[in-house]
Amino acid sequence: MHDVRLFAAANSGAAVDQFSMGYWVAALSFGISVLGAVVGLACVLHAARSSRFRLVWVTSAAVALGGVGVWLATSVVLLGLDIPGSTVRFDGGRMIAAMVTAFAAAFVALLIIGRRLRLGLLLPGGVVFGLGIATTLYLGLGSIRIQGTVEISPWLSAGAVVIALATGVGTLWSFQALHFVLARAATVLLFGVGVAGMYYVGIAAIDPTVNAAVKAPDGLALFEFVFPMFVIGSLALTVPITAVLIAPDRRETAAVIEAARRSELESVR
């Protein structure tokens, strides 16, 4: 049995243990989020410089940012979730929907913002990305199945959405506006902090009520789903990482071509 309702009162149900497997799971989730942002940023930079392969770079960036940096990171940290007195299972269909949403939101947002900073495009792109991040979280939380009911606080939910929007807009803005190394390092760290902050505010919004008389819920043990996705996500990142390492810097290449062209013109004269 599973029921999700909105409520405005203080938590009154069963306790939620967010760190049942230890704090290392939270650290792993943060590291995954930052890694996804690092690879995503590199792909965004190449997408801005490329014309022929722009769509390939945007797709790679969406996989890294949305698929790994948001969905995989928030799914991994859910492994530490435990609700005493109840078996916890997850709806695989909603988890897949969350993964698709994270990728699609990042992909559409990157297409919207274009190659250079324009506020008229940045804001709608950031909103799409932020709402996608929030939707990914709540599809994940909505996939929780327990012996009893799960209520969700609208106030804390709204707080998580605000954090997601700030993370989406801020990340895309800094990707386009800030070009020095320390700023980019700060960007990927703040992306990880934003995703983690959104998750923990979101998870604080749930209030489960356990009913031991209810039979164990159907669904997947999260490890059965997340572990293969973790392996696939890690392998998926090797493609853009390899491409970034071997791809030439198109600005330097363009400068070399331009210098050669000028040299030829001068020799003709």
C-alpha positions in Angstrom: 0.0 0.0 0.0 1.3 3.4 -0.9 -0.2 6.9 -0.6 1.4 10.3 -1.1 -0.4 13.3 0.2 0.5 17.0 0.9 0.5 18.3 4.4 1.4 21.4 6.3 1.8 20.2 9.8 5.1 19.2 11.5 6.4 15.7 10.9 4.5 13.2 13.0 5.2 9.9 11.4 8.1 7.4 11.6 11.7 8.6 11.7 13.7 8.7 8.4 17.3 7.5 8.7 19.1 9.2 5.8 22.5 7.8 6.6 21.8 4.1 7.4 24.8 3.1 5.3 27.1 5.8 6.7 28.1 9.2 5.6 30.4 7.8 2.8 27.3 7.4 0.6 26.6 11.2 0.9 30.3 11.9 0.0 30.1 9.5 -2.9 26.9 11.2 -4.2 28.6 14.6 -3.9 31.6 13.4 -5.8 29.4 12.0 -8.6 27.6 15.3 -8.9 30.8 17.3 -9.1 32.3 14.8 -11.6 29.2 15.1 -13.8 29.5 18.9 -13.7 33.2 18.8 -14.6 32.6 16.7 -17.7 29.5 18.6 -18.5 31.3 21.9 -18.4 34.0 20.6 -20.7 31.4 19.4 -23.2 29.5 22.8 -23.0 32.8 24.6 -23.8 33.4 22.4 -26.8 29.8 22.7 -28.0 30.2 26.5 -28.0 33.2 26.2 -30.3 31.9 23.5 -32.6 29.5 23.8 -35.4 29.6 20.3 -37.1 29.5 18.3 -33.8 27.6 20.8 -31.6 24.7 18.4 -31.1 27.0 15.6 -30.1 28.7 17.8 -27.5 25.3 19.1 -26.2 24.1 15.5 -25.8 27.3 14.5 -24.0 26.9 17.5 -21.7 23.3 16.6 -20.9 24.3 13.0 -20.1 27.0 14.3 -17.7 25.0 17.1 -16.1 21.5 15.7 -16.0 22.0 11.9 -16.1 25.1 11.7 -13.9 25.4 15.0 -12.0 21.7 15.1 -11.0 19.9 11.7 -11.4 22.7 9.3 -10.5 23.9 11.5 -7.6 20.5 11.7 -6.0 19.8 8.0 -6.7 23.0 6.9 -5.1 22.3 8.9 -1.9 18.9 7.3 -1.7 20.7 4.1 -0.9 21.3 5.4 2.6 17.5 5.9 3.2 16.0 3.7 5.8 12.6 3.8 7.5 12.6 1.7 10.7 9.8 -0.8 10.9 9.2 -1.0 7.2 10.6 -2.6 4.1 11.5 0.1 1.6 11.1 -0.6 -2.1 11.2 1.7 -5.2 9.1 2.0 -8.3 11.4 1.2 -11.2 9.2 3.0 -13.8 9.4 6.3 -11.8 13.1 5.9 -11.4 13.5 5.6 -15.2 11.2 8.6 -15.7 13.4 10.6 -13.3 16.5 9.6 -15.3 14.9 10.6 -18.6 13.7 13.9 -17.1 17.1 14.8 -15.9 18.7 14.2 -19.3 15.9 15.9 -21.2 15.9 19.0 -19.0 19.7 19.5 -19.3 19.6 18.9 -23.1 16.7 21.3 -23.8 18.2 23.9 -21.5 21.6 23.8 -23.2 19.9 24.1 -26.6 18.0 27.2 -25.4 20.9 29.1 -24.0 23.0 28.8 -27.2 26.7 29.5 -27.5 27.1 32.8 -25.7 25.6 34.6 -22.8 22.3 36.2 -23.5 20.0 36.9 -20.5 16.9 36.6 -22.6 17.9 32.9 -23.3 19.7 32.2 -20.1 16.7 32.7 -17.8 14.3 30.3 -19.6 17.1 27.8 -20.1 18.0 28.0 -16.4 14.3 27.6 -15.4 13.9 24.5 -17.6 17.0 23.0 -16.1 16.1 23.9 -12.5 12.5 22.6 -12.8 14.0 19.4 -14.4 16.3 19.0 -11.5 13.4 19.4 -9.0 11.1 17.0 -11.0 13.9 14.4 -11.1 14.1 14.6 -7.3 10.4 14.3 -6.7 10.0 11.4 -9.2 12.7 9.7 -7.2 11.0 10.4 -3.8 7.6 9.5 -5.3 9.0 6.1 -6.2 9.4 5.2 -2.5 7.2 2.3 -1.5 6.7 1.4 2.2 4.4 -0.5 4.6 2.2 2.5 5.2 1.8 6.0 3.8 4.2 8.8 2.9 3.2 12.5 3.3 5.1 15.4 1.7 5.3 18.9 3.2 4.5 21.5 0.6 6.7 24.1 2.3 9.9 22.1 2.3 9.0 20.9 -1.2 8.8 24.5 -2.3 12.2 25.2 -0.7 13.8 22.3 -2.6 12.3 23.7 -5.9 13.8 27.1 -5.1 17.2 25.6 -4.5 16.9 23.6 -7.8 16.0 26.7 -9.8 18.9 28.6 -8.3 21.3 25.7 -9.1 20.0 25.5 -12.7 20.2 29.2 -13.5 23.4 29.8 -11.6 25.2 26.8 -13.2 24.3 27.8 -16.7 25.2 31.5 -16.1 28.6 30.7 -14.6 29.3 28.2 -17.5 28.9 31.0 -20.0 29.9 34.1 -18.1 33.0 33.0 -16.1 36.1 31.9 -18.0 38.9 31.7 -15.5 39.9 28.4 -13.9 39.1 29.2 -10.2 35.6 30.4 -11.2 34.9 27.2 -13.1 36.2 25.1 -10.2 33.9 27.0 -7.9 31.0 26.4 -10.3 31.3 22.6 -10.3 31.6 22.6 -6.5 28.6 24.8 -6.1 26.6 22.6 -8.5 27.4 19.7 -6.3 26.3 21.7 -3.2 23.1 22.8 -4.9 22.1 19.3 -5.9 22.9 18.0 -2.4 21.1 20.8 -0.7 18.0 20.3 -2.9 18.1 16.6 -2.1 18.3 17.0 1.7 15.6 19.6 1.8 13.4 17.4 -0.4 14.0 14.3 1.8 13.2 16.3 4.9 9.8 17.0 3.3 8.7 13.4 3.5 6.9 12.1 6.6 6.3 8.3 6.5 3.7 6.6 8.7 4.5 2.9 9.1 1.7 0.3 9.4 3.3 -3.1 10.3 0.0 -4.8 9.4 0.4 -3.9 5.8 2.3 -6.4 3.6 5.7 -5.6 2.3 5.4 -3.4 -0.8 6.2 -4.5 -4.3 9.0 -2.9 -6.2 12.8 -3.0 -6.5 15.4 -2.9 -3.8 17.2 0.3 -4.9 20.6 -1.3 -5.0 19.3 -3.7 -7.7 18.6 -0.7 -9.9 21.2 1.9 -9.0 24.3 -0.4 -9.1 23.9 -1.3 -12.8 23.0 2.3 -13.5 26.1 3.4 -11.6 28.2 1.1 -13.8 26.5 2.3 -17.0 26.8 5.9 -15.9 30.5 5.5 -15.2 31.1 3.9 -18.6 28.9 6.6 -20.3 31.2 9.3 -18.9 34.3 7.7 -20.4 33.0 8.7 -23.9 32.9 12.4 -23.4 36.0 12.4 -21.2 37.9 10.6 -24.0 36.5 13.0 -26.6 37.5 16.1 -24.5 41.0 14.8 -24.0 41.6 14.1 -27.7 39.5 17.0 -29.2 41.6 20.0 -30.3 41.0 23.4 -28.8 39.1 24.9 -31.7 40.1 28.5 -30.8 43.7 27.6 -31.0 43.1 25.6 -34.2 41.3 28.6 -35.7 44.2 30.9 -34.8 46.7 28.6 -36.4 44.6 28.4 -39.6 44.2 32.2 -39.7 47.9 32.8 -39.2 48.7 30.4 -42.0 46.2 32.1 -44.3 47.8 35.5 -43.6 51.3 34.1 -44.2 50.2 32.8 -47.6 48.6 36.2 -48.5 51.8 38.0 -47.5 54.0 35.6 -49.5 51.8 36.2 -52.6 52.2 39.9 -52.2 
